[in-house]
Amino acid sequence: MVKNFFSYVLELIKVVVISLAIIIPVRYYLIQPFYVKGASMEPNFYDKEYLIIDEISYRFHEPARGDIIVFRYPRNPEEYFIKRVIGLPGEKVQIKDGFVYVYNKENPLGVKLDEPYLNSGDKTYGLNEETTALSDSEYYVLGDNRNASKDSRSFGPVDKKLITGRVLLRGWPFNRIDVFSAPQYSY
């Protein structure tokens, strides 16, 4: 009887150790849970939604325009924000007449960004419609709710080293479960 008890405890310990050996690396190096706070990404993400963040893919490729990312707030790295990548390293971003314009090698005269994820009729306004030039490691990010978002218009570009990962899927609420990828832009 005692032998069976010790055998049971030993097997239980093995299961726990193996489980932790699998779960801990996955949780800390591959994916991470994230709760949405606030209205800055509405109508695509609402307060208290539960997301799974992919932390590994940006080790193999750069963030793409349209990716929804989680990053450390540049002014307080203890806080995490969720926003959409609009401008890529080396580009210039301008907000003018309610629209976002991107200037890069392919479009040196600039191109108005078509943003299908925004509510119809929504406009993007900046403080003084200036152009922001991004360094080789900076991204310009905006919330999808352009009228209620603290984003690059207020705190500036986000350095790549502050990016935690991209939103992979929404796991809660169940009626809104979805997998995410960057939209295709037409310009």
C-alpha positions, 0 to 999 in steps of 0.5 A: 500500500505504501509502495503504491502511494509512493509510486503514485506520487512519483508519477504525479511529480513526473507529470507535473515536471514534464508539463511545466517543462513544456508550458513555461517555455511556450508561455514565456517565449512563444505566446502570451495572453493579453487583455484589451483595456480601453476603447482605442481599438474599437470596433475591432477589439473591445475592452476586456477581450482576451487575446493570444500574442505571437512572440516568436515570429518577429524574430524571423521577420519584421512587423508588416503594415497592418499588423496588430501589435502589443508593445511596451508604452515608450513613456512607461515600459511597465504598461502595454499597448495594443495598436496597428502598425501604419508606418514602417522603418525608413518611411515617412507618415503624414496625417492630412485632411483626415487621412494617413499618407505614407512616403517610401521608396515605392511611393516617393510622392506619397500614397493615401492609405486605404484602411478597411478596418476603420468604421466607414467615414472615420477620419484620422486627425493629427495635432498639426498635420506634420510629417513623421520620419521613421528611423531604421528601427521605428514604427508608426502605430495608430489605434483603430478608434482614431478619435479615442486612441493614445498612439504615435500621434501623441507619443511618437514612433515605437522602437522595435525593441519595445514590441512584444509581439503580434496579435495572433487570435482572440480567444474571448468572448467565444462569439468573437473568436478570430485569427488575425493577419495583416490586411492587404492594402491597395495603393 
